[in-house]
Structure formats: C-alpha cells, structure tokens
Amino acid sequence: LVRVYPNPSNGTFNVRIPQYSGKVALQVVDLNGRVVYSQSDDNFNVEKTVNLGGLQTGVYVLKVNTSEYNFTDKIIVR
C-alpha cells in the first residue's frame, strides 16, 4: 500500500500511495518523540517527495495519515 523509497536515503524520500488522491498529513518523529518534520497536503496525488536533508543521520519514524488509513514506517537518514 504505502511505499517509502529509497530507504535508507541521503534525506530525500518518496512517499507513494497508489490510486490515492486527497488530503494527507505527513509527520517525521525522532526516537525521542520530537516532531522534526510536519506537512499537510490537501492535493496529494499518488506520490510526493519529502526532503529531510537538514536532519542528522539516524533512524526516524514516518507517520502518514489519510482519511482512509494510518501508516507508520521506520526511515533511515544517512
């Protein structure tokens, strides 16, 4: 369903939700629970690029919320 790639990456990720368009809320949280990136997109259409290049290397949690489902995945910034 939701695909996040490339993972690990240098900070630029693609979030792909096949056959979905509409409102999406993206949130990236560090391992201490701090929100380090947050964005809402009312016009999401299948795929979006997220640039986390300003973050330190490490493991983060990506949360994707839509009206239909919630998705959580670990992402690695090199």
DSSP file (Angstrom, degrees, kcal/mol; ACC not computed):
  #  RESIDUE AA STRUCTURE BP1 BP2  ACC     N-H-->O    O-->H-N    N-H-->O    O-->H-N    TCO  KAPPA ALPHA  PHI   PSI    X-CA   Y-CA   Z-CA
    1    1 A L              0   0    0      0, 0.0     2,-0.4     0, 0.0    15,-0.0   0.000 360.0 360.0 360.0 -89.7    0.0    0.0    0.0
    2    2 A V        -     0   0    0     15,-0.2     2,-0.4    62,-0.1    15,-0.2  -0.665 360.0-165.9 -80.5 133.1    2.1    2.9    1.2
    3    3 A R  E     -A   16   0A   0     13,-2.8    13,-3.0    -2,-0.4     2,-0.5  -0.978   9.5-169.2-123.2 131.9    5.7    2.8   -0.2
    4    4 A V  E     -A   15   0A   0     -2,-0.4    11,-0.2    11,-0.2     3,-0.1  -0.981  24.6-148.4-120.1 122.0    8.6    4.8    1.1
    5    5 A Y  E     +A   14   0A   0      9,-2.0     9,-3.3    -2,-0.5     2,-0.1  -0.979  59.6  24.0-152.9 158.1   11.8    4.8   -1.0
    6    6 A P  S    S-     0   0    0      0, 0.0    -1,-0.2     0, 0.0     8,-0.1   0.711  77.7-160.8 -71.3 151.4   14.7    4.9   -1.2
    7    7 A N  S    S+     0   0    0      1,-0.2     2,-0.2    -3,-0.1    70,-0.1  -0.899  77.0  32.4-146.4 112.9   15.2    3.8    2.4
    8    8 A P  S    S+     0   0    0      0, 0.0     2,-0.3     0, 0.0    69,-0.2   0.468  95.0 161.6 -72.0 162.6   17.8    4.3    3.7
    9    9 A S  B     -b   77   0A   0     67,-2.3    69,-3.2    -2,-0.2     4,-0.1  -0.872  55.6-104.0-143.4 176.8   18.5    7.6    1.8
   10   10 A N  S    S-     0   0    0     -2,-0.3    67,-0.1     2,-0.2     3,-0.1   0.350  88.2 -69.8 -85.7   6.1   20.5   10.8    2.0
   11   11 A G  S    S+     0   0    0      1,-0.3    41,-4.6    65,-0.2     2,-0.6   0.227 108.8 102.1 127.4 -14.1   17.4   12.7    3.2
   12   12 A T  E     + C   0  51A   0     39,-0.3     2,-0.3    40,-0.2    -1,-0.3  -0.906  46.9 175.9-105.8 119.0   15.1   12.7    0.2
   13   13 A F  E     - C   0  50A   0     37,-2.9    37,-3.4    -2,-0.6     2,-0.5  -0.867  24.1-140.8-119.0 151.2   12.3   10.2    0.3
   14   14 A N  E     -AC   5  49A   0     -9,-3.3    -9,-2.0    -2,-0.3     2,-0.6  -0.952  11.2-157.5-108.2 132.8    9.4    9.5   -2.0
   15   15 A V  E     -AC   4  48A   0     33,-3.2    33,-2.0    -2,-0.5     2,-0.5  -0.954  15.1-172.2-109.2 118.6    6.0    8.6   -0.4
   16   16 A R  E     +AC   3  47A   0    -13,-3.0   -13,-2.8    -2,-0.6    31,-0.2  -0.950  17.4 176.6-120.4 126.3    3.8    6.7   -2.8
   17   17 A I  E >   -     0   0A   0     29,-3.4     3,-1.3    -2,-0.5    29,-0.3  -0.890  31.4-135.3-124.5  98.1    0.2    5.8   -2.2
   18   18 A P  E 3  S+     0   0A   0      0, 0.0     3,-0.1     0, 0.0    28,-0.0  -0.217  80.8   1.4 -58.5 139.0   -1.1    4.0   -5.3
   19   19 A Q  E 3  S+     0   0A   0      1,-0.2     2,-0.4    26,-0.0    26,-0.0   0.787 103.0 122.2  57.7  33.2   -4.5    5.1   -6.5
   20   20 A Y  E <   +     0   0A   0     -3,-1.3    26,-2.7     2,-0.0     2,-0.3  -0.988  28.5 163.9-126.7 134.2   -5.0    7.7   -3.8
   21   21 A S  E     + C   0  45A   0     -2,-0.4     2,-0.3    24,-0.2    24,-0.2  -0.991  38.2  62.1-140.9 147.0   -5.6   11.4   -4.1
   22   22 A G  E    S- C   0  44A   0     22,-2.2    22,-1.9    -2,-0.3     2,-0.4  -0.987  86.6  -4.5 141.9-152.6   -6.8   13.8   -1.4
   23   23 A K  E     +     0   0A   0     -2,-0.3    44,-0.5    20,-0.2     2,-0.4  -0.622  57.0 174.5 -85.9 132.6   -5.7   15.0    2.0
   24   24 A V  E     -DC  66  41A   0     17,-2.3    17,-2.9    -2,-0.4     2,-0.5  -0.999  17.8-156.9-135.7 137.0   -2.5   13.6    3.5
   25   25 A A  E     -DC  65  40A   0     40,-2.5    40,-2.5    -2,-0.4     2,-0.4  -0.975  13.1-165.8-113.2 124.6   -0.7   14.6    6.7
   26   26 A L  E     +DC  64  39A   0     13,-3.5    13,-2.6    -2,-0.5     2,-0.4  -0.895   9.5 175.4-110.3 138.5    3.0   13.6    6.9
   27   27 A Q  E     -DC  63  38A   0     36,-2.1    36,-3.4    -2,-0.4     2,-0.5  -0.994  15.6-160.6-143.8 135.7    4.9   13.7   10.1
   28   28 A V  E     -DC  62  37A   0      9,-2.9     8,-2.7    -2,-0.4     9,-1.4  -0.977  14.1-172.1-117.6 129.1    8.5   12.6   10.9
   29   29 A V  E     -DC  61  35A   0     32,-2.7    32,-2.8    -2,-0.5     6,-0.2  -0.944  16.3-133.9-122.3 137.8    9.4   12.0   14.5
   30   30 A D    >   -     0   0    0      4,-2.6     3,-2.1    -2,-0.4    30,-0.1  -0.296  39.4 -93.8 -81.8 177.0   12.8   11.3   16.0
   31   31 A L  T 3  S+     0   0    0     28,-0.5    -1,-0.1     1,-0.3    29,-0.1   0.636 125.2  60.0 -70.3 -11.8   13.4    8.5   18.5
   32   32 A N  T 3  S-     0   0    0      2,-0.1    -1,-0.3     0, 0.0    -2,-0.0   0.416 120.7-107.0 -90.4   0.2   12.9   10.9   21.4
   33   33 A G  S <  S+     0   0    0     -3,-2.1     2,-0.3     1,-0.3    -2,-0.1   0.511  72.4 141.8  89.4   4.7    9.4   11.6   20.2
   34   34 A R        -     0   0    0      1,-0.1    -4,-2.6     2,-0.0     2,-0.6  -0.636  54.9-123.6 -82.2 136.6   10.1   15.1   18.9
   35   35 A V  E     +C   29   0A   0     -2,-0.3    -6,-0.2    -6,-0.2     3,-0.1  -0.700  34.6 171.3 -77.8 119.2    8.3   16.1   15.6
   36   36 A V  E     +     0   0A   0     -8,-2.7     2,-0.3    -2,-0.6    -7,-0.2   0.521  67.1  21.6-108.0  -9.8   11.1   17.1   13.2
   37   37 A Y  E     +C   28   0A   0     -9,-1.4    -9,-2.9     2,-0.0     2,-0.3  -0.947  62.8 171.1-156.7 136.3    9.0   17.5   10.1
   38   38 A S  E     +C   27   0A   0     -2,-0.3     2,-0.3   -11,-0.2   -11,-0.2  -0.975   5.7 160.8-149.9 133.6    5.3   18.0    9.6
   39   39 A Q  E     -C   26   0A   0    -13,-2.6   -13,-3.5    -2,-0.3     2,-0.4  -0.974  20.8-155.9-154.7 138.4    3.4   18.8    6.4
   40   40 A S  E     -C   25   0A   0     -2,-0.3     2,-0.4   -15,-0.2   -15,-0.2  -0.922   9.2-169.2-111.0 142.8   -0.2   18.6    5.3
   41   41 A D  E >   -C   24   0A   0    -17,-2.9   -17,-2.3    -2,-0.4     3,-0.8  -0.949  12.0-173.7-134.3 112.4   -1.1   18.3    1.6
   42   42 A D  E 3  S+     0   0A   0     -2,-0.4    -1,-0.1   -19,-0.2   -17,-0.1   0.694  88.5  47.0 -76.0 -18.4   -4.8   18.7    0.6
   43   43 A N  E 3  S+     0   0A   0    -19,-0.1    -1,-0.2   -22,-0.1   -20,-0.2  -0.135  73.5 157.6-118.8  36.8   -4.0   17.8   -3.0
   44   44 A F  E <   -C   22   0A   0    -22,-1.9   -22,-2.2    -3,-0.8     2,-0.3  -0.385  17.9-172.3 -60.6 135.9   -1.8   14.7   -2.6
   45   45 A N  E     -C   21   0A   0      2,-0.4     2,-2.7   -24,-0.2   -24,-0.2  -0.801  56.1 -60.5-139.3  96.5   -1.9   12.6   -5.8
   46   46 A V  E    S+     0   0A   0    -26,-2.7   -29,-3.4    -2,-0.3     2,-0.3  -0.222 117.2  29.6  69.0 -48.9   -0.2    9.2   -5.7
   47   47 A E  E     -C   16   0A   0     -2,-2.7    -2,-0.4   -31,-0.2     2,-0.3  -0.996  55.0-179.7-147.8 146.6    3.3   10.4   -4.9
   48   48 A K  E     -C   15   0A   0    -33,-2.0   -33,-3.2    -2,-0.3     2,-0.5  -0.996  22.8-133.2-143.9 143.8    5.2   13.1   -3.0
   49   49 A T  E     -C   14   0A   0     -2,-0.3     2,-0.5   -35,-0.2   -35,-0.2  -0.851  18.9-163.0 -98.4 132.7    8.9   13.8   -2.4
   50   50 A V  E     -C   13   0A   0    -37,-3.4   -37,-2.9    -2,-0.5     2,-0.7  -0.969   5.8-152.6-117.5 125.6    9.9   14.7    1.1
   51   51 A N  E     +C   12   0A   0     -2,-0.5   -39,-0.3   -39,-0.2     3,-0.2  -0.872  25.7 162.0-103.7 111.7   13.3   16.4    1.7
   52   52 A L    >   +     0   0    0    -41,-4.6     3,-2.1    -2,-0.7   -40,-0.2  -0.045  31.1 128.8-111.3  27.9   14.7   15.7    5.1
   53   53 A G  T 3   +     0   0    0      1,-0.3    -1,-0.1   -42,-0.2   -41,-0.1   0.708  65.0  62.0 -60.5 -22.0   18.3   16.7    4.1
   54   54 A G  T 3  S+     0   0    0     -3,-0.2    -1,-0.3   -43,-0.1     2,-0.2   0.538  86.1  97.1 -81.9  -5.4   18.6   19.1    7.1
   55   55 A L  S <  S-     0   0    0     -3,-2.1     3,-0.1     1,-0.1     2,-0.1  -0.486  80.6-106.9 -85.2 153.8   18.2   16.3    9.7
   56   56 A Q        -     0   0    0     -2,-0.2    21,-0.2     1,-0.1    -1,-0.1  -0.356  47.8 -88.4 -68.5 156.2   21.0   14.5   11.4
   57   57 A T  S    S+     0   0    0     21,-0.2     2,-0.3    19,-0.1    21,-0.2  -0.380  82.6  83.8 -63.5 146.7   21.8   10.9   10.3
   58   58 A G  E    S- E   0  77A   0     19,-2.4    19,-2.9    -3,-0.1     2,-0.4  -0.953  78.2 -48.9 152.2-170.2   19.8    8.4   12.2
   59   59 A V  E     + E   0  76A   0     -2,-0.3   -28,-0.5    17,-0.2     2,-0.3  -0.839  49.9 175.0-103.4 134.7   16.5    6.5   12.4
   60   60 A Y  E     - E   0  75A   0     15,-3.0    15,-2.8    -2,-0.4     2,-0.5  -0.849  28.3-121.8-130.6 166.2   13.2    8.3   12.3
   61   61 A V  E     -DE  29  74A   0    -32,-2.8   -32,-2.7    -2,-0.3     2,-0.5  -0.964  20.3-154.7-114.2 125.9    9.6    7.3   12.3
   62   62 A L  E     -DE  28  73A   0     11,-3.3    11,-2.2    -2,-0.5     2,-0.5  -0.867   7.5-165.1 -99.1 128.2    7.4    8.5    9.4
   63   63 A K  E     -DE  27  72A   0    -36,-3.4   -36,-2.1    -2,-0.5     2,-0.5  -0.966   3.7-171.9-115.3 127.7    3.7    8.8   10.0
   64   64 A V  E     -DE  26  71A   0      7,-3.2     7,-2.7    -2,-0.5     2,-0.5  -0.978   6.3-174.7-119.3 120.7    1.3    9.1    7.1
   65   65 A N  E     +DE  25  70A   0    -40,-2.5   -40,-2.5    -2,-0.5     2,-0.3  -0.966   9.7 162.5-121.3 129.0   -2.4    9.8    7.9
   66   66 A T  E     -D   24   0A   0      3,-2.5   -42,-0.1    -2,-0.5   -44,-0.0  -0.776  54.4 -98.7-128.2 176.7   -5.2   10.0    5.4
   67   67 A S  S    S+     0   0    0    -44,-0.5     3,-0.1    -2,-0.3   -43,-0.1   0.743 123.1  44.1 -68.4 -20.1   -9.0    9.8    5.8
   68   68 A E  S    S-     0   0    0      1,-0.3     2,-0.3     0, 0.0    -1,-0.2   0.795 123.4 -11.3 -96.9 -32.2   -8.8    6.1    4.9
   69   69 A Y        -     0   0    0      2,-0.0    -3,-2.5     0, 0.0     2,-0.4  -0.991  52.0-123.7-162.2 166.6   -5.9    4.8    6.9
   70   70 A N  E     - E   0  65A   0     -2,-0.3     2,-0.4    -5,-0.2    -5,-0.2  -0.937  25.3-170.7-117.7 142.5   -2.8    5.5    9.0
   71   71 A F  E     - E   0  64A   0     -7,-2.7    -7,-3.2    -2,-0.4     2,-0.4  -0.996   5.2-172.0-137.1 137.5    0.6    4.2    8.2
   72   72 A T  E     + E   0  63A   0     -2,-0.4     2,-0.3    -9,-0.2    -9,-0.2  -0.995  11.6 166.9-131.3 137.5    3.8    4.2   10.2
   73   73 A D  E     - E   0  62A   0    -11,-2.2   -11,-3.3    -2,-0.4     2,-0.4  -0.995  34.7-116.4-147.8 150.3    7.3    3.2    8.9
   74   74 A K  E     - E   0  61A   0     -2,-0.3     2,-0.4   -13,-0.2   -13,-0.2  -0.715  32.6-169.7 -83.5 136.3   10.9    3.5   10.1
   75   75 A I  E     - E   0  60A   0    -15,-2.8   -15,-3.0    -2,-0.4     2,-0.5  -0.955  10.7-146.2-126.0 150.6   13.1    5.6    7.8
   76   76 A I  E     - E   0  59A   0     -2,-0.4   -67,-2.3   -17,-0.2     2,-0.5  -0.964   4.2-160.3-120.9 124.4   16.9    5.9    7.9
   77   77 A V  E      bE   9  58A   0    -19,-2.9   -19,-2.4    -2,-0.5   -67,-0.2  -0.906 360.0 360.0-101.8 124.8   18.7    9.1    7.0
   78   78 A R              0   0    0    -69,-3.2   -21,-0.2    -2,-0.5   -68,-0.2   0.444 360.0 360.0 -91.1 360.0   22.4    8.6    6.1
